[in-house]
């Protein structure tokens, strides 16, 4: 125990990897001896450190097992912020491919886990705990947002308000790729869901600005929104209630920039809506849409440029097809701008 305590603050990649291996080994026998939870906790802290390349997580079963134990202890009034923070750091920093199906085997909507997540996002929780939990939420889209399940009002308020405050602070202090992806994934999960979308805090629509910075790798929840024909009418109604809000205009701009990713139904809906914009008081927005679409086309050209012109690699073919669809979208938008009626 003394040796493990001395090692936990050391920042060495191989030490982190070996600590995680030993953590997983200890977790296979931890139920046989309650004392083993203590070294397991120290190994966890030694394995996952901020601003260091984390060990490959793989199947998260042992981490989830330890998380359940921490949450049960927390319900008894014992402070578990640090080990929960390291678990969230490990899971939130890992990609969906790395975790595989491991998280789908756990019901994170059950009260123990959902209440624990809400508590981790509480206003006076340590910043790093809240930041790590914000990142972890991107992996729970299918369990919390892409579902017909409803939740009690107390949980909903705690989750959304805690996420909103923590998301803003994470953005302001250190906006990295994982954080950007997590913020967009959660906002889009909320928007896609008829149950959650009315709960989106007005000030968190600013996350829409991060979508263009994600490049071609977009969260699954965003693709759902690109195929959801209820979103344009919802945001249009929101603008009617609050004419000063720029959310609707931002969303239409994003949809033109991501035109190849839209379903045919939503493409038709977008063209119709844009014609209505072009003939109304917001007609000047079309010029902005064209400018942003030009920027997206140029970015795709740059991505295509890294491949040889005759390349038949899957990525090259995909990019060329996408570019052609973007150019077509640009022609359609220019036509609407020139002949709005």
C-alpha positions in Angstrom: 0.0 0.0 0.0 2.8 2.4 0.9 4.6 1.6 -2.4 1.4 2.2 -4.4 0.7 5.5 -2.6 4.2 6.6 -3.6 3.7 5.6 -7.2 0.3 7.2 -7.8 1.6 10.8 -8.6 4.4 9.5 -10.9 3.9 10.4 -14.6 5.4 7.6 -16.6 3.5 6.0 -19.5 4.7 2.4 -18.8 3.9 2.8 -15.1 0.3 3.8 -16.1 0.0 0.8 -18.4 1.3 -1.6 -15.8 -0.9 -0.1 -13.0 -4.0 -0.6 -15.2 -3.0 -4.2 -15.9 -2.6 -4.9 -12.2 -5.9 -3.0 -11.4 -7.7 -5.4 -13.7 -6.0 -8.4 -12.1 -6.9 -7.3 -8.6 -10.5 -6.6 -9.7 -11.0 -10.3 -10.6 -10.5 -11.3 -7.0 -11.7 -8.2 -5.1 -15.0 -9.7 -4.0 -13.0 -12.4 -2.1 -11.3 -10.0 0.2 -12.8 -6.6 1.0 -9.3 -5.2 1.7 -8.4 -5.5 -2.0 -10.6 -2.4 -2.8 -7.9 -0.2 -1.3 -5.0 -1.2 -3.6 -7.4 -1.4 -6.5 -8.3 2.3 -5.9 -4.6 3.3 -5.8 -3.8 1.4 -9.0 -6.8 3.1 -10.7 -5.4 6.5 -9.7 -1.9 5.5 -10.8 -3.2 4.3 -14.2 -5.2 7.3 -15.3 -3.7 10.8 -15.1 -4.6 14.1 -16.6 -2.7 15.3 -19.6 -1.1 11.9 -20.2 -1.7 9.3 -22.8 -4.0 6.8 -21.1 -3.6 3.1 -21.2 -5.8 1.2 -23.7 -9.0 0.6 -21.8 -10.6 -2.2 -23.8 -13.5 -4.0 -22.1 -14.6 -1.6 -19.3 -16.1 -4.3 -17.1 -13.6 -3.8 -14.2 -13.9 0.0 -14.3 -17.7 -0.2 -14.2 -17.5 -2.8 -11.4 -15.4 -0.3 -9.4 -17.7 2.6 -10.3 -20.7 0.6 -8.9 -18.8 0.0 -5.6 -17.9 3.8 -5.4 -21.5 4.8 -6.0 -22.7 2.4 -3.3 -20.2 3.8 -0.9 -21.2 7.3 -1.9 -24.8 6.6 -1.0 -23.6 5.7 2.5 -22.1 9.2 2.8 -18.5 8.4 2.0 -16.7 10.8 -0.4 -15.7 9.0 -3.6 -15.0 12.0 -5.9 -11.4 11.1 -6.7 -11.8 7.4 -7.8 -15.0 8.3 -9.7 -13.1 11.1 -11.4 -10.5 8.7 -12.6 -13.1 6.2 -13.9 -14.8 9.0 -15.8 -11.4 10.1 -17.1 -10.7 6.6 -18.3 -14.1 6.0 -19.9 -14.6 9.5 -21.2 -11.2 9.6 -22.9 -11.6 6.2 -24.6 -13.2 6.0 -28.0 -16.4 4.0 -28.7 -14.4 1.5 -30.8 -12.0 1.0 -27.9 -14.7 0.3 -25.4 -16.6 -2.0 -27.8 -19.9 -3.3 -26.5 -18.8 -3.1 -22.9 -21.0 -0.1 -21.8 -24.1 -1.5 -23.5 -24.1 -4.4 -21.1 -24.7 -1.9 -18.2 -27.9 0.0 -17.6 -26.7 3.5 -16.9 -30.3 4.7 -16.7 -30.8 2.7 -13.5 -31.0 5.0 -10.4 -27.6 4.1 -8.9 -25.7 5.1 -12.0 -27.9 8.0 -13.2 -28.0 9.6 -9.8 -24.3 9.1 -9.5 -23.7 10.9 -12.8 -26.0 13.8 -11.7 -24.1 14.0 -8.4 -20.7 14.1 -10.2 -22.1 17.1 -12.2 -23.3 18.9 -9.1 -22.4 22.6 -8.8 -19.8 22.3 -6.0 -18.1 19.1 -7.4 -14.4 19.3 -8.2 -13.9 20.7 -11.7 -12.0 17.7 -13.0 -14.7 15.3 -11.9 -17.3 17.4 -13.7 -15.1 17.7 -16.8 -14.4 14.0 -17.0 -18.2 13.3 -16.6 -19.0 15.7 -19.4 -16.7 13.6 -21.7 -18.2 10.3 -20.5 -21.7 11.4 -21.3 -20.9 11.1 -25.0 -20.9 7.3 -24.6 -24.4 7.2 -23.0 -26.3 8.7 -26.0 -28.2 5.5 -26.7 -29.2 4.9 -23.1 -30.3 8.4 -22.1 -31.3 10.2 -25.3 -31.9 7.8 -28.2 -34.5 6.0 -26.3 -38.2 6.1 -25.5 -37.5 5.9 -21.8 -38.5 8.9 -19.7 -36.9 10.1 -16.4 -38.2 11.7 -13.3 -38.1 15.5 -13.2 -35.6 15.7 -10.4 -33.1 13.7 -12.4 -33.7 15.6 -15.6 -33.1 19.0 -13.9 -30.0 17.8 -12.1 -28.5 16.2 -15.2 -29.2 19.1 -17.6 -28.3 21.9 -15.3 -25.1 20.2 -14.1 -24.1 19.3 -17.7 -24.8 22.9 -18.8 -22.6 24.5 -16.2 -19.8 21.9 -16.5 -19.9 22.1 -20.3 -19.4 25.8 -20.2 -16.5 25.6 -17.8 -14.8 22.8 -19.7 -15.1 24.9 -22.9 -13.7 28.0 -21.3 -10.8 26.4 -19.5 -9.4 23.9 -22.0 -11.3 23.0 -25.2 -9.8 19.8 -26.7 -11.1 17.5 -29.4 -12.7 15.0 -26.9 -14.5 17.8 -25.1 -15.7 19.3 -28.4 -17.0 15.9 -29.5 -18.7 15.3 -26.1 -20.4 18.7 -26.0 -21.8 18.3 -29.5 -22.8 14.7 -29.0 -24.8 15.6 -25.9 -26.5 18.7 -27.3 -27.5 16.8 -30.4 -28.8 13.9 -28.3 -30.9 16.4 -26.4 -32.2 18.0 -29.6 -33.0 14.7 -31.3 -35.1 13.6 -28.4 -38.7 14.9 -28.1 -38.5 14.2 -24.4 -35.2 16.2 -23.8 -35.2 19.0 -26.4 -37.4 21.4 -24.4 -34.9 21.1 -21.5 -31.9 22.5 -23.5 -30.7 25.6 -21.6 -30.9 28.7 -23.8 -27.2 29.5 -23.2 -26.0 26.1 -24.4 -27.0 26.5 -28.0 -23.6 28.1 -28.4 -22.3 24.6 -28.8 -23.6 24.6 -32.3 -20.5 26.7 -33.2 -18.3 23.7 -32.4 -19.8 21.4 -35.1 -17.7 22.8 -38.0 -14.5 22.2 -36.0 -15.1 18.5 -35.8 -14.2 17.9 -39.5 -15.7 14.8 -41.1 -15.9 12.7 -37.9 -19.3 13.5 -36.4 -21.1 12.1 -33.4 -23.9 9.6 -34.1 -26.5 11.8 -32.5 -25.7 14.6 -35.0 -26.3 12.2 -37.9 -29.7 11.4 -36.3 -30.5 15.1 -36.2 -29.6 15.3 -39.9 -32.2 12.7 -40.6 -34.9 14.0 -38.2 -37.6 16.0 -40.0 -39.1 17.3 -36.8 -36.1 19.5 -35.9 -36.5 22.3 -38.5 -40.2 22.9 -37.5 -39.2 22.8 -33.8 -36.4 25.4 -34.2 -38.6 27.5 -36.5 -41.3 27.6 -33.8 -38.6 28.5 -31.3 -37.6 31.5 -33.5 -41.2 32.5 -33.7 -41.4 32.6 -29.9 -38.0 34.4 -29.7 -37.3 36.4 -32.9 -33.9 37.5 -31.5 -32.6 34.0 -31.3 -30.1 33.0 -33.9 -30.4 29.2 -33.3 -32.6 28.5 -36.3 -30.3 30.4 -38.7 -27.3 28.6 -37.3 -29.0 25.2 -37.8 -29.9 26.0 -41.4 -26.3 27.1 -42.1 -25.0 23.8 -40.6 -27.4 21.7 -42.6 -26.2 23.4 -45.9 -22.6 22.8 -44.9 -23.4 19.2 -44.1 -25.7 18.8 -47.1 -24.4 15.3 -48.2 -25.2 13.9 -44.7 -28.9 14.8 -44.8 -31.6 12.3 -45.6 -33.5 13.0 -48.8 -36.6 14.0 -46.8 -34.6 16.5 -44.8 -32.9 17.8 -48.0 -36.3 18.5 -49.5 -37.4 20.2 -46.3 -34.3 22.3 -46.1 -34.7 23.5 -49.7 -38.3 24.5 -49.0 -37.5 26.2 -45.8 -34.6 28.1 -47.4 -36.9 29.4 -50.2 -39.2 30.8 -47.4 -36.2 32.5 -45.8 -35.2 34.0 -49.1 -38.6 35.5 -49.6 -38.8 36.9 -46.1 -37.2 39.3 -43.7 -34.2 37.0 -43.1 -33.3 36.8 -46.8 -29.8 38.3 -46.2 -29.0 35.1 -44.3 -28.6 33.3 -47.7 -25.4 35.2 -48.4 -24.0 33.9 -45.2 -25.0 30.3 -46.0 -23.3 30.5 -49.3 -20.1 31.8 -47.8 -20.0 29.1 -45.2 -20.8 26.4 -47.8 -17.9 27.7 -49.9 -15.6 27.3 -46.9 -16.8 23.7 -46.4 -16.2 22.9 -50.1 -12.7 24.3 -49.8 -12.0 22.2 -46.7 -13.1 19.1 -48.5 -10.9 19.9 -51.5 -8.0 20.1 -49.0 -8.8 16.7 -47.7 -9.1 15.3 -51.2 -5.7 16.9 -52.0 -3.8 14.5 -49.7 -4.8 11.6 -52.0 -3.4 11.1 -55.5 -6.0 12.1 -58.2 -6.3 8.5 -59.4 -6.7 7.0 -55.9 -9.5 4.4 -55.5 -9.0 4.2 -51.7 -12.3 4.1 -49.8 -11.6 7.4 -48.1 -10.6 9.1 -51.3 -13.8 7.9 -53.2 -15.9 9.0 -50.2 -14.4 12.4 -50.1 -14.9 12.9 -53.9 -18.5 11.8 -53.7 -19.1 14.1 -50.8 -17.5 17.0 -52.6 -19.7 16.5 -55.7 -22.8 16.6 -53.5 -21.6 19.7 -51.7 -21.1 21.5 -55.1 -24.6 20.4 -56.1 -25.9 21.8 -52.8 -24.1 25.0 -53.5 -25.7 25.3 -57.0 -29.1 24.7 -55.5 -28.6 27.3 -52.7 -27.3 29.9 -55.3 -30.4 29.2 -57.4 -32.7 29.9 -54.4 -30.7 33.1 -53.7 -31.2 34.3 -57.2 -34.7 33.2 -57.8 -36.4 32.9 -54.4 -39.9 32.7 -55.8 
